[in-house]
Amino acid sequence: MDEDRLTALERRVAELEDRLREPQTAGPGSDPGAFWALEGLLERVGEPGAVLITGGVTLPDGRVARWQEGAGTAELLETDWSQQVAALAALGHPARLRLLVRLLTEAGTAHDLMAVEGIGTSGQVYHHLRQLVAAGWLHTVGGGRYEVPVARVVPLLTTLLGVRR
């Protein structure tokens, strides 16, 4: 290998190593402004950073959910995560997720919810509803009707977004 090619190769390897040390902000071809929310958050809080949940949603039934909550990295890492087990576990069943999707579009009774595919018997419906109510993902709105509380809409949707791959 001649010296010019070796020098060029060493330069290219050094450039690649430099890129690996840089924080990854976006994939190839992505919008350079894609991280506007993240950049604004980091300007406000600095290192070691923070996490922010935010969203504005108008549901099919006309309810509007606006939510913003943030926490610093140290606060989150020092928190006892076991306190969130019930809320997360309630989301860990396909039938409960089907119920939540249905109830995000409109309030419904247990009887209405029996029509949701894959739900099972009335006893199973009530079991899933109790789990979701206890975890705060649902509440009753009168007449035996259930709905996702507005204050839980954005946290629910961001939780689902966060687990996408």
Steps between C-alpha positions, in 0.01 A plus 500: 500500500652832404544776756225729359239225524613412852480866606152533346385183674633619839321834452169324420532271804571803722190677362285194571635477854423868554142444380456213745596730788236758399152470656257331262218739420330365191511228242606543139283739303301617803387856551774703675229667711353167611632541855362849571324384817805314626731792429266737685484263797877465521541879479277532806639220714858438385686183595435225593172565321133432555200324352190681382156366415290742304210486263180658382221269385142547391318171544227380263239580769617864504688495831830687490802370687801724552782373714857584590706341772873481540754360741873524532723202437621478860144515635388217272799279574457546876124427497365167620367367170308224675231759581403501129462122466119498527458769233738324263363153574148619419623576148657157466198313369375513139134510608564805720673678214200427277270643766713814530504554123122465491451731799727767353245548224191513723381407848338161526334262741625153585219368283616715204855377551400136468478565124874578483680216326699267725355628828331185626221456751327769704699384802823548308390845384430608860833353613689705238299812577578468873873469421494808278297706748727401790806602300340835405476434126117508515230658711123482508297791367152403616245255374756220527704659221878497492747732328868583499544811719624797296801530731605146405459525120842646414688286756328191356579590141862594579544171688383312192717717275799436725479124466481500121805364325 
